Amino acid sequence: QMQLVESGGGLVQAGGSLRLSCAASGRTFSNYGMHWFRQYPGKEREFVAAINQSGSITYYADSVKGRFTISRDNAKNTAFLQMSSLKPEDTAVYYCAAAYGSRVGIREIDYWGQGTQVTVSS
């Protein structure tokens, strides 16, 4: 089993920034592509960003492209989501997730974190 623990969520004003962290343990972190998803109340989880095992390839949802940056530190078994120019519509619970190998997408996820709330006030 892999354990994923998110941190860094909170309340921020529109236009501000937050950095989410996802600390992994229990499996070889560098074998997994890392993802961030978010979920609005009553909605399905939606893809936000993903990064491959080495950190050389990234993917973003159109809604966050240019504002969010995904990264990872394999030496520290941690993934990050830097969120800038935040908007009220970014308010959601953000989940870290891991998929073995180079698979991308919600159907490929092997492990999920517990989620962290991000609230952007207008």
KATAQUI-V989575 format. One record per helix or strand of 3 or more residues. SS is the DSSP state (alpha for helix, beta for strand). FROM is the first residue (numbers start at 1). TO is the last residue. If there is no record, write none. Layout:
BEGIN
SS & FROM & TO
SS & FROM & TO
END
This chain:
BEGIN
beta & 3 & 7
beta & 10 & 13
beta & 18 & 25
alpha & 29 & 31
beta & 32 & 39
beta & 46 & 51
beta & 58 & 60
beta & 68 & 73
beta & 78 & 83
alpha & 88 & 90
beta & 92 & 101
alpha & 106 & 108
beta & 116 & 121
END
